[in-house]
């Protein structure tokens, strides 16, 4: 099934507001996303169940009760679902995403930490565990990210930068396909070989520069095409033009980190920002932002809950739960897809 705007996800901001006026609307939508064919027990696998008065499903097989959000990103949340959904919508509908500060302002919530942790939780679901590796012709290179502090030179500045592996599919006759990025321990053959095998399908043609760390990837099932920077210089060519795809992606991600996030990205969280960038880059041609919203929620309901403590390198004690959203009063929309809930008195 290919999800369609206006049927499976809201096609506009107006539609978004009319579908999700209350927490109950949001919960019903998550229910439908998680169990489109009706409830299936996550404990015993029994298909079918009863919606009971405590707002959970009861499994006739094992008798266990399951809430719609149990085991998802929204498990044991303190923030109302309507606020969560609005955050998801803003996260997905903006081409470049947003910083925690601008999310806090848009949601009109009192706590920066709440906005910050919502964005981090959303980022944490963006990497599908079994996602497909890159195929075809793929450029692979490394770049340093972060540590752009003027006045700091040598060891200190270098220590703050992270070495990041970049891989991009090259399309014929021109253009680029999907990308992948991961922080590398170093530029050794061991690190680079495992980056390539994790992100590129064997059988692909892999283009790299002449760095010795890439030697031997032909023995891992790839067609290796090293391009020598020295030879390019000798020919009078621009050595930076040897790998145009990875250089394009590397400059885009650096600009995004400095622009959307003002460069304020802690090293401990860099990988999750890279994941967000790659998620956006790989969906840059998606015609509907509502579709991106749908994909984020789909990943969120399939995801393990993320605890605040797992997100923060230095737990922030000043956390104020946001007040419930004002207004409300929207009638539940009849347009949006609805969960199928057979009900029985307990
Ligand atoms: Zn069960």
Boltz pocket constraint, residues with backbone or C-beta under 6 A from the ligand:
constraints:
  - pocket:
      binder: B
      contacts: [[A, 41], [A, 42], [A, 43], [A, 44], [A, 45], [A, 46], [A, 59], [A, 60], [A, 61], [A, 62], [A, 63], [A, 64]]
      max_distance: 6.0
